């Protein structure tokens, strides 16, 4: 029972962080201060009461509408809060109650925020990428799973080809996507960065095919790619080691392999 209560508490903390991510997603693209200033209705500007800001629950109690002006509140708000809760719980279940879990959740939180901003603006703010440097520094100081060489290779292994490709194919990748893979590549090391990139490309390709099936869709139509890269990174953080092991077992002859030869910061 105490363990169950602990997991519920973790979910609540994650959902609360998700609530703050909603503030970042709304205010950062508009250049608003996300530290000062009370939360308010984006339509009428009325300051929200504390009981109107309970993660996930308040949206349902208010029936998705502002209590003052009756304007519709986007379902994105409880969605982001729920994502925050689920990711926090996933980090703890995978990495236990540890510093690694906290660092992983911090990275995932930044990825969620920049993904939704990218969806709205087609840009990834540099501020989010700068904050991602924090876990990179922590990983160098606190975790010895990866060598500095592996991290430096990770910095370039995907970002450099992406940069070169933009000179060959105009608009192939945005600058934010390249910087995202550079920072996360340093954090993850080159092996798992390749896994994350592969997953992101697969997810992005599936969405691209979906767009092509819609009317008036063009072959060269651009869409935000940051969310798919971020999804790939999140999956790789949680299950990258297992995916690498699965790949090795499926495509190489290692009948007596007992341990995957690939080191990973969250393995």
N, C-alpha and C positions, 0 to 999 in steps of 0.2 A: 504493500500500500504506500509506504513512504516514497518508493521509487516512482510509482505512478504519479504521485503528487508532484515530485520533482520534475517529471517530464511535462506535466501540465503547466508548471511554473515556467519552464523553459519556453514552452509555446507562447505563453502570455508575454514574456519578455521579448521574444522574437516578433510577435504581432505589434507590440509597442514600438519597437524599432521600425517596423514597417510603417507605422503611423508617422514617424519622423521622416521616413523616406518619402512619404507623400508630400510632406512640406518641401523637401528638397526638389522633388520632381516638378512641383508647381512654381516654386519661387526662383530657383537657380536660373532657368532660361529667361526669366523676366528681370533678372538683376536685383531681386528683392532680398532683403536681409532675412536669412533663415534662422538666425539666433534670437534676435529681438522681435517683438511684436507677437501679439496673441493670435491664435488661429481664428479665422473668420470665414464667413460665407463668401464665396467668390462672386456671388451675384449681388447681394444686398449689403455686404460688408459688416454685418452684425457679428460681434464677438461671440464665439461659441463657449458655452458653459462646459465645465469639466465632464459632466455626465453626458454631454453630446459628443464626446471624443473618446469614448470607450472603444478600443479597437474591435472592429468587426461588428460587435453587438449593437453599437449606437446606430449604425446605418440601417439595420433591420428594425430597430425600435422606432426610428424616424420614418420608416417606410421609404427610404431613399430620397427624402425631400427635406429641404430646409424648414425648420419649425417656424421661422419668421416670415419668409417670403414665399414659401411653398415651391421654390425652384428645385429642379431635379438635381440630386447629388450623384455624380458618376459612380457606377459600380466598381470602377477602378480602385477606389479608396479601400473598400473591404478586401478586394482582391490582392492588393499590394500588402496589406496587413496580414492576410492569410498566408501569402507567400513567405513573408518574414517569419511567421510562426513555424511553418513547415520546414523552412531551411534551418532555423535554429534547432529544431528537434532533430533534423537529419544529421546535423553536425555533432550533436551530443551522442546520438545513437551510433554514429560511425566512429567518432574519436573520443567518446567518453567525456567526462567533465574535466577538460584539460585546456591548457593554453592553446594547443593546436586547434581545438574546437572554436575557441574565441576568435583566433586569427582567421580561420576558415570562414566563420560567419561574417566577420568584418569585410572580407574580400567579396563574399557573395552579396552582402548588402549594397556595397558600392556598385557591383555589377547590375543589380536589380534597378537601382536608381538611374544609372547612366543608360540602361536599356530603354526605360520608359521615356527618358528625355530624348534619346535618339529617335524613338518612334514618333515623338511629337515634333521634333525640330530637324531631324536628319543630321544632327551634330552631337558629338560626344564632348561635353565641356572638359577642359583641361583640369579643372579643379578636382573632378572625380579621379582622374588619372594620377594627379599629384598625391591624393590621399592613399592611393594604392601603393605608393612607395613605402608607406609605413609598414605594412606586413612584409614587404621585401626586406627592409632593414631588420625587422624582428626575426625573420627566417634565417638571415645570415648570422645573427648574434646568438639566437636561442636554439636553432635546430641544425644538426650536423648531418642530416640525411643526404644532402646534396653538396657537392663541392662547388667552389666558386666558378670553376671552369664549366661545370654543367649548367650553372645559372647564366653565365655569360653567353654560352652557346644558345641557351634557351631564349635569351634576349633577341638574338639575331635570326634564329632558325626559321621563324615564320615571318617576322616583321620585315626582314630584308627582302625576301622574295616578293612579299606583298608590295613593298615600295618600288621594286624594279618593275613589277607588273603594271603599276600605275603609269609608268612611262611608255609602256607598250600598248596598253589598252586604256584609253582615257576614261577616268572615272571608275576604274575597276574596283578600287577600294578608297575609302575616305581616310584622311589623315588621322582621324580619331581611332579608326579600326586598327591602323598600323601601330599607333602608339599603345593601344590597348594590348595588342599581342606582344609588344616589346616588354611592357611592364609585367604582364602576367607570365610571359615566357621566362623572365628572370626569376620570378617567384616559384614557378613550377618545375623549372629545369626543362631541358630540350625534349626528353622522351614523352613526358605527359603533355607538354605543349603541343606536340604533334597529334596526340590523341584528341585533345581539346579542339584543335583546328579541324581535324577530320570530322568530328561530331558537328561542329558549327557549320561546316560546308554542306554536310548531309542535310541538316535541318533547314539551312538557307535554300538549298536546291529544291527541297520538297515545297517550301513556300513559293519559290520562283515558278515551279511547275503549276502550282495552284493559281498564281496570278495569270499565267498564260492561258489557263482554261476559262478565265473570266472574259467577258465581252470588252472590247476596246483596249485590251492589254497589249502592250508593245514589247517586243523582244529585248529592247534596250531600256526598258522601264527600270528606274532605280528604286530601291527600297532600303530601309535601314537594316544594315547587316550586323550592327553591334549587338542586338538582342540574341542573335543566333550564335555569335561567337561567345557571348556571355553564358548562354545556356550550355554550350560545349565545355566551357571552363568549369562551370559548376558541376556538371556531370563528371568531369575528369577529376575534380577535387574529391568527390565522394567515391567514385568507382573506377578511377583511372587505372589503378594497379590491377584490379580484377580484369579489366578490359584488355590490358596488355598481356596478362597471363593467358586469357582466353585466346587471344590472337596467336600467341606462340604455340599453344597446344593444338590449335586448329590447322596452322599452316606450316609448322616445322616439326621435325621428328625429334621429340624429347620424351621418349617413353618413360624415362626414369627421373624426369625433372621433379624436384620437390620444392623448389623455391624460384620465383621469378628473378632473373638476373638484373632486372631494372629497378633501380632505387627511386623512391618517390617520397617527397616530404610528408605525405599523409599516409604512407603505406604501413 
